[in-house]
Amino acid sequence: MEWRSKKFARGISVICLALLLLLLGTGAFGEVSSERTKLKNITDELTKQKQQLAKTKKDEQAALSRLAEVRKDLTQASQQLTKATQDVNKNETKISGLAVELSRSQKKLKTLSNYLEEKIVEVYKEGGGRYLDLLFTSKSMSDFVNRAYYFGKLLERDITLIASIEREYRRSAVKKRDLQIATSEIKQLAQDIQSKKKTIVARESEQKVLYNQLRTRRAEYERRIAELEKSSVELEGLIKKKLAQRAKEGLKSPTSSGQFTWPVKGRITSTFGYRRHPIWGGSNFHTGLDIANAYGTSISAADSGEVIFSGWWDGYGKAIVIDHGKGMSTVYGHLSRIYVRVGNTVKKGQVVGLLGSSGYSTGPHLHFEVRQSGKPTNPQNWLP
C-alpha cells in the first residue's frame, strides 16, 4: 500500500512538471531555442570567417612571393640593360677609333698610290732612260749590281708598303662592319630589355595593388572575427538571461498566423541561397531577401509578434528580430532607424523602423529573413 502511495506521488510530480514545462515551453524554451539557433549561426559564421582569414593570409603570402619574383626579374633586367648599354658605348668608342684609323689608312694609301703613279708615269715618259743611265754609268760591275739591287728594293718596298696598307684598310673595314653589326644587335637587345623592363614594372605595380588589397581584406576579416566573437559572448549571455526571465515570469510567446506580408515594397536585389558576396567576394549562403528601396522607406512587421532583439547586430547593422510564436521569427537588417524595443508587442503591418544601409551593406536595402525553429528559410515561401 505504501509502495502504491509513493508511486502515485511520483506520478503526480511528473504530471505537475509536465504541465509546468508545457506552460513555459511555448514562451521561454521556444524563444531560447531561437536564440540558441542565432548563436549557432554566429558560431558557424565565426568559423567561416576564420577559414576566410586563413585563406587570405595564404593568398597574401603567395602574392608577396610573386612580388619578390617580379622584383628579382626587374633587378635582372636592369642589370642586363646596364650591361647592354655599356657594351653599346664600348663598341661605339671602338667604331669611332676604327673610323679614324680607316681615314689615316686611306690618306696613306692615296699618298703612296699617287707617288707610285708619278713614278710609273715618269718611267713611261722617259722610256726608262734615266734609270738605265744610272745603271750604266756605274763605275764597276759591282756598282752596277748594287745600283740595280737598290732600285729593285725601292720599287719592291713601295709595292709592299701599298699592299700592306691595303690589307690594313681591308681588316679595319671588316672589323668596323662587324662592330657595326654587333652594335646594332646590342641596341636591339637593349630595346627588348627596356620593353621587358616596362612590362615587369607594370606587373610589379599590379602585384603591389593585389597585395595591398589582400592586406586590407585580411584586416577586415580580423575585424569581423573580433566583432563576431564579442557578439557570440553577448548573445550567449542574452540567452541565459531570457531563459531565467521566462522561467521566472512564466511568459508565453505569441501565436503566429503563419501568413506574412511584405515588410516593404521594392526591387529584390539578392534572393535566398548561395551567392557571390557583394563586398567580400567568394561564395556564401544568403539567409534572406535583399529588397532595395529609397533610404528612409518605412519597414513594417511581416506578422504580429513580440520584439526579442532590437539594436546593432554585427553585419546586420541596426536590426530587429520579431518572435511570432510556433518557432517562427523574422529578421529586419541594415535599418537606418528602429522604432521598437525588446519586449514590445507589434501588429502585422505596424511600422517598426526605416530602411537604411547600416552594417555590412552596399547600399540602401532591407535584409529580410524568415526563420523556422531558428533556421533560415526562403522568405518567398511565406510571402504572398
C-alpha positions in Angstrom: 0.0 0.0 0.0 2.8 2.3 0.9 4.6 1.4 -2.4 1.5 2.3 -4.4 1.2 5.6 -2.5 4.8 6.5 -3.4 4.2 5.6 -7.0 1.1 7.7 -7.1 3.0 10.7 -5.6 5.8 10.3 -8.2 3.1 10.2 -10.9 1.5 13.4 -9.6 5.0 15.1 -9.6 5.7 14.1 -13.1 2.3 15.4 -14.3 2.9 18.7 -12.5 6.4 19.0 -14.0 5.0 18.3 -17.5 2.3 20.9 -17.0 4.9 23.4 -15.9 7.1 22.7 -18.9 4.0 22.9 -21.1 3.2 26.4 -19.7 6.8 27.6 -20.0 7.7 25.8 -23.3 5.7 28.0 -25.6 7.4 31.0 -24.2 10.8 30.6 -22.6 12.1 27.5 -24.4 10.7 28.5 -27.8 12.4 31.8 -27.6 15.6 30.4 -26.2 15.7 27.8 -28.9 15.5 30.6 -31.5 18.3 32.5 -29.7 20.4 29.3 -29.5 20.0 28.9 -33.2 21.2 32.5 -33.7 24.2 31.7 -31.5 24.9 28.6 -33.6 24.6 30.7 -36.8 27.1 33.3 -35.4 29.5 30.5 -34.3 29.2 29.0 -37.8 29.9 32.4 -39.3 32.8 32.9 -37.0 34.3 29.6 -38.2 33.8 30.6 -41.8 35.4 34.0 -41.2 38.4 32.3 -39.6 38.7 30.0 -42.6 38.5 33.0 -44.9 41.2 34.7 -42.9 43.5 31.7 -43.1 42.9 31.6 -46.9 43.5 35.4 -47.2 46.8 35.1 -45.3 47.8 32.2 -47.6 46.9 34.3 -50.6 48.8 37.3 -49.1 51.9 35.2 -48.7 51.6 33.9 -52.3 51.2 37.5 -53.6 54.2 38.5 -51.6 56.3 35.7 -53.1 55.1 36.7 -56.6 56.0 40.3 -55.9 59.5 39.1 -54.8 59.9 37.1 -58.0 58.8 40.1 -60.1 61.3 42.4 -58.3 64.0 39.8 -58.9 63.2 39.8 -62.6 63.2 43.6 -62.6 66.7 43.6 -61.0 68.0 41.1 -63.5 66.5 43.1 -66.4 68.0 46.3 -65.1 71.4 44.6 -64.8 71.1 43.3 -68.4 70.1 46.7 -69.6 73.1 48.3 -67.9 75.5 45.8 -69.4 74.0 46.2 -72.9 74.2 50.0 -72.6 77.9 49.7 -71.6 78.6 47.3 -74.5 77.0 49.7 -76.9 79.1 52.6 -75.6 82.3 50.5 -75.8 81.6 49.4 -79.4 80.7 52.9 -80.4 84.0 54.1 -79.0 85.8 51.3 -80.9 84.0 52.2 -84.1 85.0 55.8 -83.7 88.6 54.7 -83.3 88.5 52.5 -86.3 86.9 55.3 -88.3 90.0 57.4 -87.5 92.3 54.5 -88.4 90.5 54.0 -91.7 90.8 57.6 -92.5 94.5 57.6 -91.9 95.0 54.4 -93.9 93.0 55.9 -96.8 95.2 59.0 -96.7 98.4 56.9 -96.6 97.1 54.7 -99.4 96.2 57.7 -101.5 99.6 59.3 -100.9 101.6 56.2 -101.8 99.3 55.4 -104.8 99.9 58.9 -106.1 103.7 58.5 -105.5 103.7 55.2 -107.4 101.6 56.7 -110.2 104.1 59.5 -110.6 107.0 57.1 -110.7 105.3 54.9 -113.3 104.4 58.0 -115.4 107.9 59.3 -115.1 109.4 56.0 -116.2 106.9 55.8 -119.1 107.7 59.3 -120.3 111.5 58.9 -120.1 111.2 55.4 -121.5 113.2 54.2 -118.6 116.3 56.1 -119.9 117.0 57.8 -116.6 117.1 54.6 -114.6 119.1 53.0 -117.4 121.6 55.9 -117.3 122.0 55.5 -113.6 122.7 51.8 -114.1 125.1 52.1 -117.0 127.1 54.9 -115.5 128.2 52.5 -112.8 131.9 52.5 -112.4 132.2 48.8 -112.0 130.2 45.7 -112.3 129.8 45.5 -108.6 128.5 49.1 -108.6 126.1 48.2 -111.4 124.7 45.2 -109.4 124.4 47.2 -106.3 122.5 50.0 -108.1 120.2 47.5 -109.8 119.6 45.8 -106.4 118.7 49.1 -104.7 116.4 50.2 -107.5 114.6 46.9 -107.2 114.4 47.2 -103.5 113.0 50.7 -103.6 110.3 49.6 -106.1 109.6 46.4 -104.1 109.4 48.5 -100.9 106.8 50.8 -102.4 104.7 48.0 -103.7 104.9 46.1 -100.4 104.0 49.2 -98.4 101.0 49.8 -100.6 99.9 46.2 -100.3 100.3 46.3 -96.5 98.2 49.5 -96.3 95.6 47.9 -98.5 95.4 44.8 -96.2 95.3 47.1 -93.1 92.5 49.0 -94.7 90.5 45.9 -95.5 91.0 44.5 -92.0 89.8 47.8 -90.5 86.8 47.9 -92.8 85.8 44.3 -91.9 86.3 45.0 -88.2 84.3 48.2 -88.5 81.5 46.4 -90.3 81.4 43.6 -87.7 81.3 46.1 -84.8 78.5 48.0 -86.5 76.5 44.7 -86.8 77.2 43.8 -83.2 76.3 47.3 -82.0 73.0 47.1 -84.0 72.3 43.7 -82.4 73.1 45.1 -78.9 70.9 48.1 -79.4 68.0 45.9 -80.4 68.7 43.7 -77.3 68.7 46.9 -75.2 65.3 47.9 -76.7 63.9 44.4 -76.0 65.2 44.6 -72.4 63.8 48.1 -72.0 60.4 46.8 -73.2 60.7 43.8 -70.9 61.5 46.1 -68.0 58.4 48.2 -68.6 56.3 45.0 -68.6 57.9 43.9 -65.3 57.3 47.3 -63.8 53.7 47.1 -64.8 53.5 43.6 -63.2 55.1 44.9 -60.1 52.5 47.6 -59.8 49.7 45.1 -60.3 51.2 42.8 -57.7 51.5 45.7 -55.2 47.9 46.6 -55.7 46.8 42.9 -55.2 49.0 42.5 -52.2 47.6 45.7 -50.6 44.0 44.6 -51.4 44.7 41.2 -49.7 46.2 43.0 -46.6 43.1 45.2 -46.4 40.8 42.2 -46.8 42.7 40.4 -44.1 42.4 43.3 -41.7 38.6 43.4 -42.5 38.3 39.7 -41.8 40.2 40.1 -38.5 37.9 43.0 -37.5 34.8 41.0 -38.4 36.0 37.9 -36.4 36.6 40.1 -33.4 33.1 41.5 -33.6 31.6 38.1 -34.1 33.5 36.7 -31.1 32.2 39.6 -29.0 28.7 39.2 -30.3 28.8 35.4 -29.5 29.6 36.1 -25.9 27.0 38.8 -25.6 24.3 36.6 -27.3 25.1 33.7 -25.0 24.6 35.9 -22.0 21.3 37.1 -23.5 20.1 33.6 -23.9 20.8 32.8 -20.3 19.1 36.0 -19.2 16.0 35.3 -21.2 15.8 31.7 -20.1 15.9 32.8 -16.4 13.4 35.6 -17.1 10.9 33.4 -18.9 11.1 30.7 -16.3 10.6 33.3 -13.5 7.7 35.2 -15.1 6.1 32.3 -17.0 5.7 34.4 -20.2 4.2 32.9 -23.3 5.2 33.5 -26.9 2.7 35.0 -29.3 0.8 32.7 -31.7 1.9 33.1 -35.4 -0.8 33.4 -38.1 1.6 31.6 -40.5 0.7 34.3 -43.1 3.3 37.0 -43.6 3.0 40.3 -45.6 5.8 42.0 -47.4 7.7 44.3 -44.9 8.5 46.8 -47.7 7.9 47.1 -51.4 10.9 47.3 -53.7 13.2 45.5 -56.1 14.7 42.2 -55.0 18.5 42.5 -55.4 19.5 39.2 -53.8 17.5 36.1 -53.2 17.8 33.3 -50.6 20.6 30.8 -51.2 24.2 30.7 -52.3 25.6 33.8 -54.0 28.8 35.7 -54.5 29.2 38.2 -51.7 29.0 41.8 -53.0 31.7 43.0 -50.5 34.0 40.2 -49.6 33.8 38.1 -52.8 33.6 34.3 -52.7 30.5 32.2 -52.4 28.4 32.4 -49.3 24.9 31.4 -48.2 22.5 34.3 -48.2 20.0 33.7 -45.4 17.2 36.1 -46.6 16.0 38.5 -49.2 17.5 41.9 -50.0 14.8 44.4 -51.0 16.1 47.7 -52.4 14.2 51.0 -51.9 14.8 54.6 -51.0 16.7 55.4 -47.9 14.2 56.1 -45.0 11.4 54.0 -46.5 9.1 52.6 -43.8 9.6 48.9 -42.7 6.6 47.0 -41.4 6.3 43.9 -39.3 5.5 40.9 -41.5 3.2 39.4 -38.8 2.1 40.1 -35.3 4.6 39.2 -32.5 7.0 40.2 -29.8 10.3 42.0 -30.4 13.1 39.8 -28.9 16.0 41.8 -30.4 16.4 45.5 -31.2 19.8 47.1 -31.8 23.1 46.7 -33.5 23.9 43.1 -34.7 27.3 42.7 -36.4 27.0 42.7 -40.2 23.2 43.3 -40.0 23.8 46.7 -38.6 20.7 48.1 -36.9 18.4 45.1 -36.8 15.1 43.9 -35.3 14.1 40.3 -34.5 10.4 39.6 -34.0 9.1 36.3 -32.5 5.8 35.2 -34.0 5.4 32.0 -32.0 5.3 28.4 -33.2 9.0 28.7 -33.8 8.6 31.4 -36.4 10.6 34.6 -36.3 11.5 37.4 -38.8 14.7 39.5 -39.0 15.0 43.0 -40.4 18.6 44.2 -41.1 20.5 47.3 -42.3 17.9 49.7 -40.9 18.6 53.4 -40.5 16.2 53.8 -37.6 14.5 51.5 -35.1 11.1 52.3 -33.6 10.6 49.3 -31.3 12.3 47.9 -28.3 12.8 44.4 -26.9 9.5 43.2 -25.2 7.3 45.4 -27.4 4.3 43.7 -28.9 3.8 44.6 -32.6 0.9 44.1 -35.0 1.1 42.9 -38.6 1.8 45.9 -40.8 3.0 48.1 -38.0 6.0 50.3 -38.9 9.0 49.1 -36.8 11.8 51.1 -38.5 13.2 52.8 -41.5 15.2 51.3 -44.4 18.9 52.1 -44.5 22.4 50.8 -45.2 23.9 50.1 -41.8 26.3 47.3 -41.1 27.9 45.4 -44.0 25.8 46.8 -46.8 26.5 48.0 -50.4 23.5 50.4 -50.5 20.0 51.2 -49.1 18.0 48.0 -48.8 16.2 45.8 -46.3 17.7 42.4 -45.4 14.7 40.3 -44.5 14.7 36.8 -43.0 12.1 34.3 -42.0 13.4 31.7 -39.5 11.6 28.5 -38.6 12.8 26.9 -35.3 15.8 29.3 -35.6 16.9 28.1 -39.0 16.7 30.4 -42.0 14.1 29.5 -44.6 13.3 31.0 -48.0 11.1 34.1 -47.2 9.4 33.8 -50.6 7.8 30.6 -49.5 6.0 32.5 -46.7 5.1 35.7 -48.6 2.0 36.2 -50.8 
